[in-house]
Every structure is written in C-alpha cells, then in structure tokens.
Amino acid sequence: MPTSRAKPRNTRRTTAEPPDDATAPLYLAMLQMPNPSVDLLLAQGFSRDQLDEMLPVLEQRRMIQRVTSDTWTVVPPDVSLPAYAAQLEARARMLRTTSQAMARVYLRSRSANRTAASSGAVLLNSLVDVAQALHQVTTGAQEWVLSSRVDSPLSRYLLQAPRPVSTTPFLGSHGAPLEVRLAIDPVLLPEANVVDIMHARAASGDAIRLTPGLPFTGAVNDQGLAMVDLGDDGGSPVGILLDTAAGSGRVKAMLEFVWHLGTPWRPGTTPSSDYDLLDPRDRNILRLMAGGVSDAAIARQLGISSRTVERRVRVLLDRLNATTRFQAGVLAARQGLI
C-alpha cells in the first residue's frame, strides 16, 4: 500500500526580501481579520509557500506579532508603517554614505594613468567613469550641487538613462533634498527627452537656466568635490575628478560665472488653441521685437490692435522662456525662428 509523503519544506535561505508590493496584500488581509491565522489566510487564497516566505518578513518589519505558531496580532498601520519607513530611511542613508567611499575606490582603481593620490585629482578614462564621478559629486553633497550640461558624451549618456534616473529628486548624503542649480546650453534643446526631463527636474525643485556657449559638462558640490567631462578626445570620453586641494574651487568659480550669465528657464504651457501656435504673424512680431520696435509701432505696421500685440508678446516670452524682449529676440534667432 503506497504511503503518502509530505511535501518537503524548502529550507534554502534567501537573502532577498519580497518587494513591498508583494507583502502589502497579505498585510492588508490580516488587517481585516480580528484574529489572523494560517487557516484564515489559506482560505483567503494565499498559498503555503507565500505565507512561509512573507509572514517572517512582516514579523521582521514589526508589522505583525506572533501569538502562537499559527496565529498573529497585527500592529496598527499608524504605528508600524512610520517605523518601517524610518528603517528604510536609515538603510538609505547608510547606502549613500557607503556608495561615496566605494565610488572613490572604484574611480581610483579604474584610472590607470591618474596623478598621484595626494594631488586629489583622478583622471577618468571611460564614459562609465565620468558618469560615476557625477554620481559621486551629487550623492556626496550635503546642501547644494551646481551643474552644467553641454552637448557632450556624458550628456547624451544621461539622456538615454531610464526615466526615473533622470527625474527623481536628488537627495544629499544626509537624506535631505539638495538645492540643485543646472545650467544648460540651448544647443541641447532639440535633443529627444530634454524638455520633458527639464520639466520634471523643475517640478522637483531644481533651478534651471539656459546659458549659450557653456565650456563643458561638469558639477561641483558644497563639500569641495568637482568633476569635469572633457568631451571626446580621440574617440574616448575622458574627464577628471577634483577635490579642493586639486582645484575644484576653480571649477566652482567657472560654473558660478556661467550660471549668472544664463537666462532663467520656466516650464512653458501647452497651447490652449491654434491661436497660441507660432504662426507667420508671431514671427513678424518676433522680428520687430528683436529690432527694438515698440508694441504700438508693431501694431501699426501689422495692422492689429496694441492689445493683441501685448497678448502675443506675453505668449512668445513664455514659449521662449525669456524674461525680456531682447532675450526673446536672441533666443528666437538662435532657434531659427526669425
């Protein structure tokens, strides 16, 4: 007579916890039960394997407490969830701190032709090194980061990154939001995703300016660490990572200078009708604006009312992200609109 054998329990230990979206349904189901038990959870459709995997995780996160081998009490969410969030924040702070030290080791080990370590300068011989240096400058900041973007290998690499990487707010080494100032060369505006990313960065609190003729893509932080993407030299992207002793202050002075030369960028609005689109009349208004012609004179030349000219001028300033009529004319000429 055949004998039934119990299914062997999987005793292999795993190091990866199930994601929050996997444990959330179980926690929600237990919240709705006066006395959660294995039998009730099995009746709700959870499998034995799911319970074996996720119940210990909820216990570890202090979201439930064991009463017997098969029953639990649920810790109220207004107590357990803030405590769990605090654990995640502490873990994130530890990872950010650790990543800075690891990134420095990584960059120094990858830089075969670097200068002496005491000089505080590390040569970057690949695009990965340059991107990692930018990450190190950002994550190593405590209060602020000042950056610039030109049409460089690093800028194009960043544009191809997954959307969350480009749009997530920057946090400093202490976990607090950073004050981020970003100067962008207008030559990048026609590139795919640039304007969408600028909108997302502005929504997260970053200050953005358009500065024609920026010298390089780079960044500097409040801890005296700076990086510069030197572009494509003989087909190989290169750069340099500098600390205070190696001259990061000079990078900071340059980026501060070009920042003050820039024009503040304001997210434009979607045209509400065809009337808001740039038509031949708007182009004529732009040409006359660039020549310093007054609104009244523009109205006479084009045969429209002064009020219409004033309204169109406001629309054009917004569309070009300009603060003055002169800036609007310059930006329109640069973009080939006039």
SERO-4910 file (N, C-alpha, C, O; in steps of 0.05 Angstrom, whole numbers):
BEGIN
 pado doro    nc1    nc2    nc3   cac1   cac2   cac3    cc1    cc2    cc3    oc1    oc2    oc3
  Met    A     17    -24      0      0      0      0     18     25      0     34     28     18
  Pro    A     15     42    -19     32     65    -20     27     84      3      5     87     12
  Thr    A     48     95     13     47    114     35     50    142     24     66    147      6
  Ser    A     34    160     35     36    188     27     60    202     41     64    197     65
  Arg    A     74    218     26     96    232     38     91    262     37     81    272     17
  Ala    A     97    275     59     93    304     60    112    317     41    135    309     37
  Lys    A    102    338     29    120    354     11    142    366     26    138    381     45
  Pro    A    167    361     18    190    372     33    189    402     34    184    415     13
  Arg    A    194    413     57    195    442     60    221    454     48    242    442     53
  Asn    A    219    475     34    243    487     22    258    502     44    249    523     53
  Thr    A    281    491     52    296    504     74    318    522     64    333    532     80
  Arg    A    320    525     38    341    543     28    337    572     36    315    582     33
  Arg    A    357    584     47    354    612     56    359    631     33    377    627     16
  Thr    A    343    651     31    346    671     10    353    697     23    344    703     45
  Thr    A    369    713     10    378    738     21    361    761     12    362    782     24
  Ala    A    345    757     -9    329    779    -19    301    777     -7    288    756     -8
  Glu    A    292    799      4    265    801     15    245    805     -8    251    817    -28
  Pro    A    220    795     -5    200    801    -25    194    831    -25    196    844     -4
  Pro    A    188    842    -48    183    871    -50    158    879    -34    141    862    -28
  Asp    A    156    905    -28    133    915    -13    107    909    -26     87    903    -13
  Asp    A    106    911    -53     80    906    -67     72    877    -65     49    870    -71
  Ala    A     90    859    -57     83    831    -54     72    826    -25     54    810    -22
  Thr    A     84    839     -6     75    835     22     50    851     29     36    845     48
  Ala    A     45    873     15     23    891     21     -4    877     21    -19    881     40
  Pro    A    -11    860      1    -37    846      1    -40    829     26    -62    827     37
  Leu    A    -19    815     35    -21    798     58    -26    815     83    -43    808    100
  Tyr    A    -11    837     86    -15    854    109    -43    866    109    -56    868    130
  Leu    A    -53    874     86    -80    885     84   -101    864     92   -120    871    105
  Ala    A    -97    839     83   -116    818     90   -116    814    120   -137    810    132
  Met    A    -92    814    133    -91    810    161   -103    833    177   -114    828    199
  Leu    A   -101    857    166   -114    880    179   -144    876    182   -156    887    201
  Gln    A   -156    862    163   -185    859    163   -194    835    179   -218    829    180
  Met    A   -176    820    191   -183    797    207   -180    803    237   -159    813    245
  Pro    A   -200    797    253   -198    802    282   -175    785    295   -160    795    312
  Asn    A   -173    760    286   -152    742    296   -139    727    273   -147    705    267
  Pro    A   -120    740    259   -107    727    236    -95    700    243    -82    697    263
  Ser    A    -99    681    225    -88    654    229    -81    643    202    -89    653    181
  Val    A    -65    621    202    -57    608    177    -81    598    162    -83    601    138
  Asp    A   -100    585    177   -124    574    164   -140    596    149   -149    592    127
  Leu    A   -144    619    163   -159    641    151   -145    652    126   -157    658    106
  Leu    A   -118    654    127   -103    665    105   -103    645     81   -104    653     58
  Leu    A   -102    619     87   -104    599     66   -131    601     53   -134    598     28
  Ala    A   -152    606     69   -179    608     58   -182    633     41   -199    634     23
  Gln    A   -165    653     46   -166    678     30   -152    675      3   -153    692    -14
  Gly    A   -139    652     -1   -126    647    -27    -96    648    -27    -83    644    -47
  Phe    A    -84    654     -4    -55    654     -2    -45    626     -1    -57    609     12
  Ser    A    -22    621    -14    -11    594    -14      7    590     11     15    610     23
  Arg    A     12    565     17     30    559     39     58    571     34     71    582     53
  Asp    A     68    569     10     94    580      3     95    610      7    114    621     18
  Gln    A     73    624     -1     72    653      4     73    660     33     87    678     41
  Leu    A     58    645     49     58    650     78     85    645     91     94    660    107
  Asp    A     98    622     82    124    616     93    145    637     86    163    642    101
  Glu    A    141    649     63    160    670     54    155    697     67    173    711     75
  Met    A    130    705     68    123    733     74    116    738    104    121    760    113
  Leu    A    106    718    118     99    723    146    124    730    163    123    748    179
  Pro    A    147    716    159    171    723    174    181    752    167    192    766    184
  Val    A    176    760    142    184    787    134    168    808    148    178    828    158
  Leu    A    141    803    150    124    822    164    131    823    194    129    844    207
  Glu    A    139    800    205    148    800    233    173    816    236    176    831    255
  Gln    A    192    811    218    218    826    219    213    856    217    228    871    230
  Arg    A    194    864    201    188    893    198    171    903    221    164    927    221
  Arg    A    164    886    240    148    893    263    120    903    255    110    922    268
  Met    A    109    891    235     83    898    226     62    878    237     38    884    238
  Ile    A     71    854    245     55    835    259     71    823    282     95    824    282
  Gln    A     56    811    301     69    798    324     57    770    327     33    767    326
  Arg    A     75    750    331     65    723    333     53    718    361     64    726    382
  Val    A     30    704    361     17    697    386     21    667    391     31    659    413
  Thr    A     15    650    372     21    622    373     36    615    347     42    632    331
  Ser    A     40    589    342     54    581    318     39    587    293     50    589    271
  Asp    A     12    590    295     -5    594    272    -22    619    273    -39    623    256
  Thr    A    -19    636    294    -35    660    296    -18    684    303      4    681    313
  Trp    A    -29    708    295    -14    733    299    -34    755    308    -58    752    305
  Thr    A    -22    776    318    -36    801    321    -23    821    301      0    819    295
  Val    A    -39    840    292    -29    860    273    -23    886    287    -39    896    302
  Val    A      1    896    282      8    923    293     -6    944    277     -5    943    252
  Pro    A    -20    963    289    -35    983    274    -17    997    254      6   1003    260
  Pro    A    -27   1003    230    -10   1015    209      0   1043    216     22   1050    207
  Asp    A    -15   1058    233     -4   1084    240     20   1082    259     33   1102    264
  Val    A     25   1058    269     49   1053    285     70   1039    269     93   1047    269
  Ser    A     62   1018    255     82   1001    241     94   1014    217    118   1012    212
  Leu    A     77   1028    201     87   1038    175    107   1061    179    128   1061    166
  Pro    A    103   1081    197    123   1101    202    149   1089    212    171   1097    205
  Ala    A    147   1068    229    171   1055    240    186   1041    217    211   1042    216
  Tyr    A    171   1028    199    184   1014    176    197   1035    157    219   1030    147
  Ala    A    183   1058    153    194   1079    136    220   1089    148    239   1095    134
  Ala    A    221   1091    175    246   1101    188    269   1081    183    292   1089    180
  Gln    A    262   1054    184    283   1034    178    294   1038    150    318   1036    145
  Leu    A    275   1042    130    284   1045    102    301   1070     99    321   1070     85
  Glu    A    294   1092    112    309   1117    110    337   1113    122    357   1123    112
  Ala    A    339   1098    145    365   1093    157    382   1076    138    406   1081    135
  Arg    A    370   1056    125    384   1040    106    394   1056     82    416   1052     73
  Ala    A    377   1074     73    384   1091     50    408   1109     57    426   1113     41
  Arg    A    407   1120     81    430   1138     90    456   1122     90    477   1131     82
  Met    A    454   1097    100    478   1080    102    488   1074     74    513   1075     69
  Leu    A    470   1068     55    478   1062     28    491   1086     14    511   1083      0
  Arg    A    479   1110     19    490   1134      6    518   1139     17    537   1145      1
  Thr    A    522   1136     43    548   1140     55    568   1120     44    591   1127     37
  Thr    A    560   1094     43    578   1073     34    584   1077      4    607   1072     -4
  Ser    A    565   1086    -12    569   1089    -41    591   1109    -46    606   1106    -66
  Gln    A    593   1130    -30    614   1150    -35    641   1138    -32    659   1143    -49
  Ala    A    646   1123    -10    672   1110     -6    678   1090    -28    700   1089    -39
  Met    A    658   1074    -36    662   1054    -57    667   1067    -84    684   1057    -99
  Ala    A    653   1089    -89    657   1102   -115    685   1113   -117    697   1112   -138
  Arg    A    695   1124    -95    722   1134    -96    743   1112   -101    761   1116   -117
  Val    A    739   1089    -88    757   1067    -92    755   1057   -121    775   1051   -134
  Tyr    A    730   1056   -131    725   1047   -159    739   1065   -179    753   1056   -197
  Leu    A    736   1091   -176    748   1110   -195    778   1109   -194    791   1110   -215
  Arg    A    789   1107   -170    818   1106   -168    830   1081   -180    851   1081   -192
  Ser    A    815   1058   -176    825   1033   -187    823   1032   -217    839   1019   -231
  Arg    A    803   1046   -229    799   1046   -258    817   1066   -272    821   1064   -297
  Ser    A    828   1084   -258    844   1105   -271    874   1097   -271    888   1104   -252
  Ala    A    882   1082   -291    910   1072   -292    930   1094   -295    953   1091   -285
  Asn    A    923   1117   -307    942   1138   -312    937   1162   -295    944   1185   -302
  Arg    A    925   1157   -271    918   1180   -254    943   1193   -243    964   1180   -243
  Thr    A    940   1217   -233    962   1230   -220    965   1219   -192    949   1202   -184
  Ala    A    984   1228   -177    989   1218   -150    964   1222   -133    951   1243   -136
  Ala    A    958   1203   -115    934   1205    -99    934   1230    -82    913   1242    -76
  Ser    A    958   1239    -73    959   1262    -56    951   1288    -70    945   1308    -57
  Ser    A    950   1288    -97    943   1312   -111    914   1317   -111    905   1339   -116
  Gly    A    898   1296   -105    869   1300   -104    856   1301   -131    834   1311   -134
  Ala    A    870   1292   -152    859   1292   -179    859   1263   -190    879   1249   -188
  Val    A    837   1255   -202    834   1228   -214    826   1231   -243    805   1243   -249
  Leu    A    842   1220   -261    835   1221   -289    814   1199   -295    815   1177   -284
  Leu    A    795   1206   -312    772   1188   -318    775   1180   -347    774   1197   -365
  Asn    A    778   1154   -352    785   1145   -379    763   1132   -394    767   1121   -416
  Ser    A    739   1132   -383    716   1120   -397    691   1135   -390    690   1150   -370
  Leu    A    670   1131   -406    645   1144   -402    633   1135   -375    620   1151   -361
  Val    A    636   1109   -369    626   1099   -343    639   1113   -320    626   1120   -300
  Asp    A    665   1117   -322    680   1132   -301    669   1160   -297    665   1170   -275
  Val    A    664   1173   -320    654   1201   -319    627   1202   -306    621   1219   -289
  Ala    A    609   1184   -314    582   1183   -302    583   1177   -273    568   1188   -257
  Gln    A    601   1159   -265    603   1152   -237    614   1175   -221    606   1179   -198
  Ala    A    632   1191   -233    642   1215   -219    620   1235   -214    619   1247   -193
  Leu    A    603   1239   -234    580   1257   -230    562   1247   -207    553   1263   -191
  His    A    557   1221   -207    541   1210   -185    554   1214   -158    541   1220   -138
  Gln    A    581   1212   -157    595   1216   -132    593   1245   -122    589   1250    -99
  Val    A    594   1264   -141    591   1292   -134    564   1297   -122    560   1312   -103
  Thr    A    543   1286   -135    516   1290   -127    510   1277   -100    499   1291    -82
  Thr    A    516   1252    -97    510   1238    -72    527   1247    -49    520   1243    -26
  Gly    A    550   1259    -55    568   1268    -34    561   1296    -23    573   1305     -3
  Ala    A    542   1309    -36    534   1336    -27    517   1334     -2    504   1314      3
  Gln    A    518   1356     14    500   1357     37    478   1378     34    456   1374     44
  Glu    A    484   1400     19    464   1421     16    459   1428    -13    436   1432    -21
  Trp    A    480   1430    -30    475   1440    -57    495   1427    -77    516   1418    -70
  Val    A    486   1428   -102    502   1420   -125    497   1440   -148    474   1448   -152
  Leu    A    518   1447   -161    517   1465   -184    528   1450   -209    550   1440   -208
  Ser    A    512   1448   -230    519   1431   -253    516   1447   -279    502   1467   -280
  Ser    A    529   1437   -300    526   1448   -327    524   1424   -346    535   1403   -342
  Arg    A    509   1429   -368    506   1409   -389    510   1421   -416    497   1440   -424
  Val    A    529   1410   -431    533   1417   -459    528   1392   -476    522   1370   -465
  Asp    A    531   1394   -502    528   1370   -519    554   1354   -517    572   1358   -533
  Ser    A    555   1336   -498    579   1320   -492    571   1291   -490    547   1284   -488
  Pro    A    591   1273   -490    585   1244   -487    569   1239   -461    550   1222   -461
  Leu    A    576   1252   -440    562   1248   -415    533   1257   -417    515   1243   -407
  Ser    A    528   1280   -429    500   1290   -431    483   1270   -447    461   1265   -440
  Arg    A    494   1261   -470    479   1242   -486    474   1215   -472    453   1203   -475
  Tyr    A    494   1207   -456    491   1183   -439    469   1186   -419    453   1168   -415
  Leu    A    467   1209   -406    447   1214   -386    419   1215   -398    400   1207   -386
  Leu    A    417   1226   -423    391   1227   -436    380   1200   -443    356   1197   -445
  Gln    A    397   1180   -445    389   1153   -451    383   1136   -426    374   1113   -428
  Ala    A    387   1148   -402    382   1133   -378    352   1129   -374    336   1144   -385
  Pro    A    344   1109   -358    316   1105   -352    304   1130   -340    317   1144   -325
  Arg    A    278   1135   -347    265   1160   -338    267   1165   -308    273   1188   -300
  Pro    A    263   1145   -290    265   1151   -262    293   1162   -253    295   1178   -235
  Val    A    314   1152   -267    341   1162   -261    343   1192   -267    356   1206   -252
  Ser    A    331   1201   -288    333   1229   -297    314   1248   -282    319   1272   -282
  Thr    A    293   1237   -270    272   1255   -259    269   1252   -229    254   1268   -217
  Thr    A    282   1233   -216    279   1231   -187    294   1254   -173    317   1260   -180
  Pro    A    281   1266   -153    294   1288   -138    320   1279   -126    323   1256   -117
  Phe    A    340   1297   -125    366   1290   -114    366   1294    -84    355   1313    -73
  Leu    A    377   1274    -69    380   1275    -40    409   1276    -33    425   1263    -46
  Gly    A    416   1291    -13    444   1293     -4    452   1269     13    437   1251     17
  Ser    A    477   1270     23    488   1248     39    473   1244     65    474   1222     76
  His    A    458   1264     74    442   1262     98    413   1255     93    397   1253    111
  Gly    A    406   1251     67    379   1243     60    360   1267     56    337   1262     49
  Ala    A    370   1291     58    353   1315     54    354   1324     25    374   1320     12
  Pro    A    333   1336     14    333   1346    -13    356   1366    -17    361   1383      0
  Leu    A    368   1364    -40    390   1383    -47    379   1407    -61    359   1406    -75
  Glu    A    393   1430    -58    389   1453    -75    405   1449   -100    430   1449    -99
  Val    A    392   1445   -122    405   1439   -147    402   1462   -167    379   1471   -172
  Arg    A    424   1471   -178    424   1492   -199    436   1479   -224    458   1468   -222
  Leu    A    422   1481   -246    431   1468   -270    431   1488   -293    410   1499   -300
  Ala    A    455   1492   -305    457   1509   -329    459   1491   -354    475   1472   -354
  Ile    A    442   1497   -374    441   1480   -398    446   1497   -422    435   1519   -425
  Asp    A    463   1487   -440    468   1501   -465    444   1496   -483    435   1473   -487
  Pro    A    432   1517   -495    408   1514   -512    412   1495   -535    392   1486   -546
  Val    A    437   1489   -543    440   1471   -565    429   1443   -559    425   1427   -577
  Leu    A    425   1437   -533    414   1411   -525    384   1410   -528    373   1388   -528
  Leu    A    370   1432   -531    341   1433   -530    328   1415   -552    308   1403   -546
  Pro    A    339   1414   -576    326   1397   -596    329   1367   -591    315   1351   -603
  Glu    A    347   1359   -572    351   1330   -567    325   1318   -555    311   1331   -540
  Ala    A    321   1293   -561    297   1279   -551    298   1277   -520    320   1273   -509
  Asn    A    276   1281   -508    272   1279   -479    282   1302   -463    277   1304   -439
  Val    A    298   1321   -475    310   1342   -459    289   1359   -445    290   1364   -421
  Val    A    269   1369   -460    249   1387   -449    232   1372   -428    226   1384   -407
  Asp    A    225   1347   -433    210   1331   -414    225   1328   -387    214   1331   -366
  Ile    A    251   1323   -390    268   1320   -366    270   1347   -351    269   1347   -326
  Met    A    273   1369   -366    274   1395   -353    249   1401   -338    250   1412   -316
  His    A    226   1394   -350    200   1398   -336    200   1382   -309    192   1393   -289
  Ala    A    209   1357   -311    208   1340   -287    228   1351   -266    221   1351   -242
  Arg    A    251   1360   -274    271   1370   -255    261   1396   -243    265   1400   -219
  Ala    A    249   1413   -259    238   1438   -248    215   1432   -228    213   1445   -207
  Ala    A    199   1412   -234    177   1405   -215    188   1394   -189    175   1396   -168
  Ser    A    212   1382   -189    224   1371   -165    238   1393   -149    249   1387   -127
  Gly    A    239   1417   -160    251   1439   -145    278   1449   -155    289   1468   -144
  Asp    A    288   1437   -177    314   1447   -188    310   1474   -201    290   1479   -213
  Ala    A    331   1490   -199    332   1516   -214    347   1512   -240    369   1501   -239
  Ile    A    336   1520   -262    348   1515   -288    352   1541   -303    334   1558   -303
  Arg    A    375   1544   -316    380   1567   -333    391   1558   -360    405   1538   -361
  Leu    A    385   1574   -380    397   1569   -407    420   1588   -411    417   1612   -409
  Thr    A    443   1576   -416    468   1592   -419    482   1584   -444    495   1563   -445
  Pro    A    480   1599   -466    494   1592   -491    524   1592   -487    535   1609   -472
  Gly    A    538   1574   -501    567   1574   -501    580   1563   -476    603   1571   -470
  Leu    A    566   1546   -461    579   1534   -437    604   1519   -445    605   1507   -466
  Pro    A    625   1520   -428    651   1508   -436    652   1478   -433    667   1465   -448
  Phe    A    637   1467   -414    639   1438   -410    615   1428   -394    601   1444   -382
  Thr    A    611   1402   -394    593   1389   -375    608   1383   -349    629   1371   -350
  Gly    A    597   1392   -327    611   1388   -302    592   1392   -278    568   1398   -281
  Ala    A    603   1389   -254    588   1392   -230    607   1397   -207    630   1388   -207
  Val    A    597   1411   -186    612   1416   -162    592   1416   -139    569   1424   -142
  Asn    A    602   1407   -115    584   1406    -92    595   1423    -69    617   1434    -71
  Asp    A    580   1425    -47    587   1441    -25    609   1428     -8    618   1441     12
  Gln    A    617   1404    -14    639   1391      0    666   1393    -14    685   1381     -6
  Gly    A    667   1410    -35    692   1414    -48    700   1393    -68    724   1390    -75
  Leu    A    681   1377    -78    686   1357    -98    675   1366   -125    652   1375   -126
  Ala    A    690   1363   -146    681   1372   -172    690   1352   -193    709   1338   -190
  Met    A    674   1351   -215    681   1335   -238    677   1350   -264    660   1368   -265
  Val    A    693   1344   -284    691   1357   -310    692   1335   -331    709   1318   -332
  Asp    A    672   1336   -349    672   1318   -373    687   1333   -395    677   1354   -405
  Leu    A    710   1323   -402    727   1337   -421    720   1331   -450    733   1339   -469
  Gly    A    698   1315   -454    689   1310   -482    701   1286   -494    708   1267   -479
  Asp    A    703   1285   -519    711   1262   -535    739   1268   -546    741   1283   -566
  Asp    A    759   1256   -535    787   1261   -544    797   1236   -558    804   1216   -546
  Gly    A    797   1237   -585    806   1214   -600    787   1190   -598    796   1167   -600
  Gly    A    761   1196   -594    742   1174   -593    737   1163   -566    720   1145   -563
  Ser    A    752   1172   -545    749   1161   -518    740   1183   -499    755   1202   -494
  Pro    A    715   1181   -488    707   1202   -469    725   1202   -445    731   1181   -434
  Val    A    733   1225   -437    751   1228   -414    741   1250   -396    725   1267   -404
  Gly    A    751   1251   -371    744   1272   -353    763   1272   -330    784   1259   -330
  Ile    A    756   1288   -309    773   1290   -286    756   1295   -261    736   1310   -262
  Leu    A    764   1283   -239    751   1287   -213    770   1301   -195    793   1293   -192
  Leu    A    761   1323   -183    779   1340   -167    768   1345   -139    743   1347   -136
  Asp    A    786   1346   -120    777   1355    -93    788   1384    -89    800   1395   -107
  Thr    A    784   1394    -65    791   1422    -60    821   1427    -65    828   1448    -77
  Ala    A    838   1409    -56    867   1413    -60    875   1413    -89    894   1426    -97
  Ala    A    860   1399   -106    867   1397   -134    855   1419   -152    860   1420   -176
  Gly    A    839   1436   -140    829   1459   -155    800   1458   -161    791   1471   -180
  Ser    A    783   1444   -145    755   1444   -150    743   1472   -147    722   1478   -158
  Gly    A    756   1489   -131    747   1517   -128    746   1532   -154    728   1548   -158
  Arg    A    764   1526   -172    765   1539   -198    741   1530   -215    729   1545   -230
  Val    A    734   1504   -213    710   1494   -227    685   1508   -216    668   1516   -231
  Lys    A    684   1510   -190    661   1524   -178    659   1553   -187    637   1562   -194
  Ala    A    682   1567   -188    682   1595   -197    672   1597   -226    656   1615   -233
  Met    A    680   1579   -243    672   1579   -271    642   1574   -273    628   1588   -288
  Leu    A    632   1553   -259    604   1547   -261    586   1569   -249    564   1573   -258
  Glu    A    595   1582   -228    580   1604   -216    579   1627   -237    558   1640   -239
  Phe    A    601   1631   -251    602   1653   -271    582   1648   -293    567   1666   -301
  Val    A    582   1624   -304    564   1618   -327    535   1616   -317    517   1622   -333
  Trp    A    531   1609   -292    504   1608   -281    492   1637   -281    469   1640   -289
  His    A    507   1656   -273    497   1684   -272    493   1696   -300    479   1715   -303
  Leu    A    506   1684   -320    503   1693   -347    477   1682   -360    468   1692   -380
  Gly    A    466   1661   -348    444   1647   -360    417   1661   -357    414   1680   -341
  Thr    A    398   1652   -373    370   1662   -372    353   1642   -357    353   1618   -365
  Pro    A    339   1650   -336    322   1631   -322    302   1617   -341    289   1629   -357
  Trp    A    301   1590   -338    282   1575   -354    257   1569   -338    258   1560   -315
  Arg    A    234   1575   -350    208   1569   -337    193   1550   -355    191   1553   -379
  Pro    A    182   1528   -342    167   1509   -359    144   1523   -374    128   1538   -362
  Gly    A    143   1519   -400    122   1531   -416     96   1516   -412     95   1495   -400
  Thr    A     75   1528   -423     49   1516   -421     41   1505   -448     50   1514   -469
  Thr    A     24   1484   -448     14   1473   -473     -5   1492   -487    -22   1503   -473
  Pro    A     -2   1498   -513    -20   1516   -526    -49   1508   -522    -56   1485   -525
  Ser    A    -66   1527   -514    -94   1521   -509   -110   1520   -535   -133   1510   -535
  Ser    A   -100   1532   -556   -115   1532   -581    -95   1537   -604    -71   1543   -599
  Asp    A   -105   1535   -629    -87   1540   -652    -77   1569   -651    -56   1575   -663
  Tyr    A    -91   1587   -638    -83   1615   -637    -57   1618   -622    -42   1637   -627
  Asp    A    -51   1599   -604    -26   1601   -588     -2   1590   -603     20   1592   -593
  Leu    A     -6   1577   -626     17   1566   -641     32   1589   -655     21   1610   -660
  Leu    A     58   1583   -660     74   1604   -673     67   1605   -702     73   1586   -717
  Asp    A     55   1627   -711     46   1630   -738     63   1652   -751     78   1665   -738
  Pro    A     59   1658   -778     75   1679   -791     72   1706   -777     91   1721   -776
  Arg    A     48   1712   -767     46   1738   -753     63   1739   -728     76   1760   -723
  Asp    A     64   1717   -713     82   1716   -690    111   1720   -698    127   1733   -684
  Arg    A    119   1708   -720    146   1710   -729    152   1740   -735    174   1750   -729
  Asn    A    133   1753   -748    137   1782   -753    139   1798   -728    156   1816   -725
  Ile    A    123   1791   -708    125   1805   -682    152   1800   -670    164   1819   -659
  Leu    A    162   1775   -671    189   1769   -660    210   1786   -674    228   1796   -661
  Arg    A    209   1788   -700    229   1803   -715    229   1832   -706    250   1844   -702
  Leu    A    205   1843   -704    203   1872   -695    212   1875   -667    225   1895   -660
  Met    A    205   1856   -649    214   1857   -621    245   1857   -620    257   1873   -605
  Ala    A    257   1839   -636    286   1837   -636    299   1863   -645    322   1869   -638
  Gly    A    285   1878   -662    295   1903   -671    289   1927   -653    296   1949   -659
  Gly    A    276   1921   -630    271   1942   -610    247   1959   -617    244   1981   -605
  Val    A    229   1950   -634    205   1965   -642    185   1963   -619    181   1941   -608
  Ser    A    171   1985   -612    152   1985   -591    126   1970   -599    121   1965   -622
  Asp    A    110   1963   -579     85   1949   -584     66   1966   -602     54   1956   -620
  Ala    A     65   1992   -597     48   2009   -613     57   2010   -642     40   2009   -660
  Ala    A     83   2011   -646     93   2012   -674     89   1985   -688     83   1984   -711
  Ile    A     92   1963   -672     87   1937   -684     57   1935   -692     51   1925   -714
  Ala    A     39   1945   -675     10   1944   -682      5   1959   -707    -11   1950   -724
  Arg    A     17   1983   -710     12   1998   -735     23   1984   -759     10   1983   -780
  Gln    A     47   1973   -757     59   1960   -781     44   1935   -789     42   1930   -813
  Leu    A     33   1920   -770     19   1895   -777    -11   1899   -779    -25   1880   -787
  Gly    A    -21   1922   -773    -50   1927   -776    -66   1912   -755    -89   1904   -762
  Ile    A    -56   1909   -731    -71   1896   -710    -72   1914   -686    -58   1935   -685
  Ser    A    -88   1908   -666    -90   1925   -642    -66   1923   -624    -53   1902   -624
  Ser    A    -61   1944   -608    -39   1943   -589    -44   1921   -568    -25   1909   -558
  Arg    A    -70   1917   -561    -76   1896   -541    -69   1869   -551    -59   1852   -536
  Thr    A    -74   1864   -577    -67   1838   -589    -36   1835   -588    -26   1813   -582
  Val    A    -22   1856   -595      8   1854   -594     17   1848   -566     35   1830   -562
  Glu    A      6   1861   -546     15   1856   -518      9   1827   -510     26   1815   -497
  Arg    A    -14   1817   -518    -21   1789   -512     -1   1770   -525      8   1751   -512
  Arg    A      4   1774   -551     22   1756   -565     51   1758   -555     65   1738   -554
  Val    A     59   1782   -546     86   1785   -535     89   1768   -510    109   1755   -506
  Arg    A     68   1768   -493     69   1752   -468     71   1722   -475     86   1707   -462
  Val    A     55   1714   -495     56   1685   -503     83   1678   -514     94   1657   -507
  Leu    A     95   1696   -530    121   1690   -541    143   1689   -520    161   1672   -522
  Leu    A    142   1707   -500    161   1706   -479    160   1680   -464    180   1668   -457
  Asp    A    136   1670   -459    132   1645   -445    143   1621   -462    156   1603   -452
  Arg    A    136   1622   -488    144   1600   -505    174   1598   -508    186   1576   -511
  Leu    A    188   1621   -507    217   1622   -510    231   1621   -483    256   1621   -482
  Asn    A    216   1621   -461    228   1621   -434    246   1645   -430    268   1643   -419
  Ala    A    237   1668   -440    253   1693   -438    240   1711   -418    215   1711   -414
  Thr    A    256   1728   -405    246   1747   -386    244   1775   -397    230   1792   -386
  Thr    A    258   1781   -419    257   1807   -432    253   1804   -462    257   1782   -473
  Arg    A    244   1825   -474    240   1825   -503    266   1820   -518    267   1806   -539
  Phe    A    288   1831   -508    314   1827   -521    322   1798   -520    331   1787   -540
  Gln    A    319   1785   -496    326   1757   -494    308   1740   -512    318   1721   -524
  Ala    A    283   1748   -515    266   1733   -533    276   1734   -562    276   1714   -576
  Gly    A    285   1758   -570    296   1761   -597    321   1744   -601    324   1731   -622
  Val    A    339   1744   -581    363   1728   -583    357   1699   -585    368   1684   -602
  Leu    A    339   1689   -567    333   1660   -567    318   1652   -592    323   1630   -603
  Ala    A    301   1669   -603    287   1663   -628    306   1661   -651    303   1644   -668
  Ala    A    326   1679   -652    346   1678   -673    363   1653   -671    369   1640   -691
  Arg    A    369   1645   -646    386   1622   -642    372   1596   -650    384   1577   -660
  Gln    A    345   1596   -646    329   1573   -653    319   1573   -682    303   1556   -690
  Gly    A    328   1593   -697    320   1595   -725    291   1603   -730    280   1596   -751
  Leu    A    279   1617   -711    251   1625   -714    248   1651   -729    227   1657   -739
  Ile    A    269   1667   -730    268   1692   -745    293   1695   -762    296   1715   -776
***
